[in-house]
Amino acid sequence: MKNWYGILTGLLILIMTQAMTAQEHKAKVLVLFYSDNGGTYELAKEIAAGIESKRNGQAVIKQVKASSYPKLKNIPVATVEELPSYDGIAFGSPVYFGNISTGMSEFLSKTVGLWTNHSLEGMPATVFMSAGSGAGKELAIQSFWNSLAVHGMILVSNGIRGFEKTDKNTPQGNTVLGVMSLTSIKNSERPSESERYIARLQGENFAKVVSALKGTFSKKEIPVSEKVTDIASVLKQKQIVLPQVPKPAGNYRPFVRSGNLVFINQIALKEGKILNPGKLGTDLSEEQVKEATKVTMLNVLSVLNEATGGDLSRVKRCVQLTGIFNTPDTYTQHASLMNVASDLAVEVFGERGKHARATFGASSIPVNSSVEIQAVFEVE
Ligand SMILES: Cc1cc2nc3c(=O)[nH]c(=O)nc-3n(C[C@H](O)[C@H](O)[C@H](O)COP(=O)(O)O)c2cc1C
């Protein structure tokens, strides 16, 4: 009996080890897409199913930026830094004016560090798209290839794969460079059965190529100094919630961008009221001024978020922060009050958050705020 038990345990361990080794040997493919209305995501799922159909590939579906669209809001967001960790990438995007979408283009424009570091060279790539009528579809899919060719990726086309079995009665998005869904051609649900079929074949063929080329190129990471962090994920992780952008109280703007510099001035306005108003020492403790300083810096970040079109990852660095505090003449510890703002900048932007700094005491500050912060950031 004991012997049987030993043999069974041994067999179980062998099976588990083999399963784990098989998993390790599978090519890991990122299916990376941008989508407004979910059409590209539908194709992404078919591509992923094709990748996994012959058990030589493992697909990971991610999007290039967070979306509030119900179908997409739980799909994880990829970072630029993780791209070299895959064995191949299938890229998906809607067609915008015969080109790739702004969402995908924005993401690709953050991959300069990968490009100069040759990080994606030799990695297989394939592309898929979702169009409306299909106007400019070949131009669009070709433009997708152009960007990836500059990275030195090995582009895997479809040719006329699957053509024999497609429905010839209605237009299908079977371009030779990659599958496309024609969403405004409504006489069948889109992606149509034929488009889904081609997408699965594309995924299956892509996994074959990726698996054959696995390990033939070096997966070079970008140096830490060039890494661009996804600030939205940092804020989420650190549970930092940006407030609504405070409205200007006169004939000026919440920010001005001049060249690559953004200039912002804020006070401790929270939900329409000044938090902890007054003078340090007379009305307020240091702790209360620090609280007001944090609120002020959050307002600065919120305006900066607006200045970068909602993408704080485009901030190249915090250049300078100036803190002005309502203090008595004899007060000298302004630096410790301002540290709250400086620490928040570094918490959010890391090394890029380190800045030059000035602090002042003032006999009064507008609308009785205990603090005002002037900030200068460099953005992409
Ligand atoms: C700015 C813009 C430009 C577009 N240009 C084209 C185009 O040139 N050709 C086309 O067929 N569809 C075009 N479309 C339609 C989208 O490609 C189509 O709605 C697509 O299915 C969206 O994909 P999604 O469902 O993944 O968001 C355009 C849409 C937008 C918003």
Ligand as a Chemical Component Dictionary entry (heavy atoms), coordinates in Angstrom:
data_LIG
# 
_chem_comp.id                   LIG 
_chem_comp.type                 NON-POLYMER 
_chem_comp.pdbx_formal_charge   0 
_chem_comp.three_letter_code    LIG 
# 
loop_
_chem_comp_atom.comp_id 
_chem_comp_atom.atom_id 
_chem_comp_atom.alt_atom_id 
_chem_comp_atom.type_symbol 
_chem_comp_atom.charge 
_chem_comp_atom.model_Cartn_x 
_chem_comp_atom.model_Cartn_y 
_chem_comp_atom.model_Cartn_z 
_chem_comp_atom.pdbx_ordinal 
LIG C1  C1  C 0 -11.319 60.164 -35.619 1  
LIG C2  C2  C 0 -11.864 58.962 -36.323 2  
LIG C3  C3  C 0 -11.455 58.676 -37.604 3  
LIG C4  C4  C 0 -11.937 57.550 -38.261 4  
LIG N1  N1  N 0 -11.494 57.282 -39.512 5  
LIG C5  C5  C 0 -11.919 56.176 -40.152 6  
LIG C6  C6  C 0 -11.431 55.858 -41.468 7  
LIG O1  O1  O 0 -10.603 56.558 -42.047 8  
LIG N2  N2  N 0 -11.907 54.733 -42.065 9  
LIG C7  C7  C 0 -12.818 53.915 -41.448 10 
LIG O2  O2  O 0 -13.195 52.925 -42.036 11 
LIG N3  N3  N 0 -13.282 54.184 -40.199 12 
LIG C8  C8  C 0 -12.843 55.281 -39.533 13 
LIG N4  N4  N 0 -13.292 55.553 -38.262 14 
LIG C9  C9  C 0 -14.219 54.618 -37.614 15 
LIG C10 C10 C 0 -13.498 53.684 -36.643 16 
LIG O3  O3  O 0 -12.363 53.107 -37.233 17 
LIG C11 C11 C 0 -14.455 52.592 -36.202 18 
LIG O4  O4  O 0 -15.515 53.184 -35.488 19 
LIG C12 C12 C 0 -13.797 51.508 -35.388 20 
LIG O5  O5  O 0 -14.632 50.383 -35.393 21 
LIG C13 C13 C 0 -13.572 51.858 -33.948 22 
LIG O6  O6  O 0 -12.975 50.746 -33.307 23 
LIG P1  P1  P 0 -13.380 50.358 -31.805 24 
LIG O7  O7  O 0 -14.762 49.754 -31.859 25 
LIG O8  O8  O 0 -12.355 49.401 -31.341 26 
LIG O9  O9  O 0 -13.368 51.631 -31.020 27 
LIG C14 C14 C 0 -12.844 56.678 -37.606 28 
LIG C15 C15 C 0 -13.251 56.962 -36.298 29 
LIG C16 C16 C 0 -12.762 58.092 -35.667 30 
LIG C17 C17 C 0 -13.207 58.367 -34.236 31 
# 
loop_
_chem_comp_bond.comp_id 
_chem_comp_bond.atom_id_1 
_chem_comp_bond.atom_id_2 
_chem_comp_bond.value_order 
_chem_comp_bond.pdbx_ordinal 
LIG C1  C2  SING 1  
LIG C2  C3  SING 2  
LIG C2  C16 DOUB 3  
LIG C3  C4  DOUB 4  
LIG C4  N1  SING 5  
LIG C4  C14 SING 6  
LIG N1  C5  DOUB 7  
LIG C5  C6  SING 8  
LIG C5  C8  SING 9  
LIG C6  O1  DOUB 10 
LIG C6  N2  SING 11 
LIG N2  C7  SING 12 
LIG C7  O2  DOUB 13 
LIG C7  N3  SING 14 
LIG N3  C8  DOUB 15 
LIG C8  N4  SING 16 
LIG N4  C9  SING 17 
LIG N4  C14 SING 18 
LIG C9  C10 SING 19 
LIG C10 O3  SING 20 
LIG C10 C11 SING 21 
LIG C11 O4  SING 22 
LIG C11 C12 SING 23 
LIG C12 O5  SING 24 
LIG C12 C13 SING 25 
LIG C13 O6  SING 26 
LIG O6  P1  SING 27 
LIG P1  O7  DOUB 28 
LIG P1  O8  SING 29 
LIG P1  O9  SING 30 
LIG C14 C15 DOUB 31 
LIG C15 C16 SING 32 
LIG C16 C17 SING 33 
# 
